[in-house]
Amino acid sequence: MHSIVNACGEVQQNVLLHEPDYPTTGSVLAVVRQGKPKCGVNAVGDGQDSP
């Protein structure tokens, strides 16, 4: 996810020409959190809540 957000940051100046409220890389990275390492059926049930 971080690599995608950072790539978006590389074109931010161009995007700002069309969308002045486009968020900064820093503001997006500030809310990105690591999710659970499991997926599918193994990620549901008791004790599988996200922090």
Residue pairs with C-beta under 8 A, 6 or more apart in sequence:
1 32
2 29
2 32
5 25
5 28
5 29
5 32
6 25
8 15
8 25
8 28
9 24
9 25
12 22
12 24
12 25
15 22
16 22
33 51
35 50
36 43
36 48
36 50
38 48
